[in-house]
């Protein structure tokens, strides 16, 4: 990890170089999260003896896409209450088809960073954000978590060296392997009450 905290803006050319398109809606940045990335986190935390994510709380997916993280989590730890936030109209349509009739799911269309999830406090925020605006997602997640909720984001490893995480107590879970062709290294960052200082290399199951 670099000792120098770099402004987030310095990271954007690197993301561009990795072929991440930056459009107004960030639609071109959407890629489904591979299920093994979620499984690696769940199993890696357990093997390391780290406190698990609070799956019993409301789970808030702030960039839900078509539900890849939702489906992976439900398969691994069981069903729960979800709030799904998504910007793209076609993805919202897919989410409604998959989950719209299930009372355990609340769907919210719009720009999460601007509008929020409608929830705050002791819940779980988990997402794989558009990498060019990951700082905004982290900031909004932490704001809504209000010091008592838990935040888990899948981000490029380079993000950990930016000023977006200054002053944030994080557990770090770098991922061995390459989930996507367009970014070399990724990790999960986990923030919340009692978090900070743990680190575990996650291996592909």
SVG drawing of the C-alpha trace seen along z (x, -y; Angstrom):
<svg xmlns="http://www.w3.org/2000/svg" viewBox="-46 -15 51 38">
<polyline fill="none" stroke="black" stroke-width="0.4" points="0.0,0.0 1.4,-3.4 2.2,-5.7 1.1,-8.7 -2.6,-9.6 -3.4,-10.6 -6.4,-12.7 -9.2,-10.6 -8.9,-12.7 -5.4,-11.4 -6.9,-7.9 -9.4,-8.6 -6.8,-8.5 -5.8,-5.1 -9.3,-3.9 -9.7,-5.3 -6.5,-3.5 -8.1,-0.3 -10.9,-1.0 -13.6,-2.0 -16.0,-4.3 -17.1,-7.3 -20.6,-8.4 -23.1,-10.6 -25.1,-7.6 -22.0,-5.4 -23.9,-2.7 -20.8,-1.6 -19.1,-0.8 -21.6,1.8 -20.3,5.3 -22.0,8.1 -20.1,9.0 -18.8,12.6 -20.4,14.8 -17.0,16.1 -16.0,12.5 -18.8,12.5 -18.1,16.1 -14.4,15.3 -15.3,12.5 -17.8,14.5 -15.6,17.6 -12.4,15.6 -13.7,13.6 -14.9,16.8 -11.6,18.6 -9.7,15.6 -12.0,15.5 -13.1,11.9 -16.5,10.7 -19.0,11.6 -21.0,9.0 -24.3,8.4 -26.4,10.3 -29.4,10.3 -29.7,6.5 -31.3,4.8 -29.0,5.3 -28.7,2.2 -27.3,2.7 -26.6,-0.8 -25.7,0.1 -27.7,3.2 -27.4,3.8 -29.4,6.9 -28.9,8.4 -25.6,10.3 -24.5,9.5 -28.1,10.1 -28.2,13.5 -24.8,14.5 -25.5,13.3 -28.8,15.0 -27.3,18.3 -24.5,18.1 -26.2,16.8 -29.9,17.1 -32.7,14.6 -33.0,11.3 -34.6,7.8 -33.1,5.8 -33.2,2.3 -32.0,2.2 -30.9,-1.2 -30.2,-1.4 -29.9,-4.2 -30.4,-2.5 -34.0,-2.0 -33.4,1.3 -31.7,2.7 -34.6,1.5 -36.9,3.4 -34.9,6.6 -34.9,6.1 -38.7,5.7 -39.1,8.8 -36.9,10.8 -37.9,9.4 -40.8,7.0 -43.4,9.4 -41.3,10.4 -42.1,8.3 -38.6,8.6 -37.4,6.3 -37.6,2.6 -36.6,1.1 -35.5,-2.5 -34.6,-4.0 -32.3,-7.0 -28.8,-8.3 -27.9,-6.8 -25.2,-9.3 -27.6,-12.2 -30.7,-10.6 -29.6,-8.0 -31.3,-4.8 -34.0,-6.1 -32.4,-4.3 -29.8,-5.2 -28.3,-3.6 -27.7,0.0 -27.9,1.7 -25.5,3.3 -24.5,1.4 -22.9,3.7 -22.1,2.9 -19.6,3.0 -19.8,-0.7 -18.9,-2.3 -15.2,-2.7 -14.9,-6.2 -17.3,-7.4 -16.4,-4.9 -15.5,-7.8 -19.0,-9.2 -20.5,-5.8 -18.2,-5.3 -19.0,-8.8 -22.7,-8.4 -22.7,-4.8 -20.8,-6.0 -23.1,-9.0 -26.1,-6.7 -24.4,-4.2 -24.0,-7.0 -21.3,-5.3 -23.4,-2.2 -24.0,-0.5 -21.6,1.6 -20.3,0.7 -18.7,3.2 -17.5,2.1 -15.7,4.0 -13.2,1.5 -9.9,1.4 -6.9,1.9 -5.6,-1.5 -8.6,-3.1 -7.1,-2.3 -4.3,-4.7 -6.6,-7.6 -7.7,-10.4 -11.2,-9.0 -10.4,-6.6 -8.6,-9.1 -9.8,-8.8 -11.9,-5.8 -11.3,-2.7 -11.2,0.2 -10.7,3.9 -9.0,4.7 -9.6,7.8 -7.4,7.8 -8.5,10.4 -6.0,12.9 -6.7,13.2 -8.4,10.8 -12.2,10.6 -12.2,8.3 -10.0,7.8 -10.2,4.0 -8.7,3.6 -5.6,5.4 -6.3,5.8 -9.4,5.4 -10.4,5.7 -13.2,5.5 -13.1,2.7 -15.3,3.0 -16.0,0.2 -18.2,-0.2 -18.5,0.1 -15.6,2.2 -13.9,2.4 -10.4,1.3 -7.0,2.8 -7.8,6.3 -6.4,7.7 -6.9,10.9 -5.9,12.0 -9.0,13.6 -8.4,16.5 -10.7,17.6 -12.8,20.5"/>
</svg>
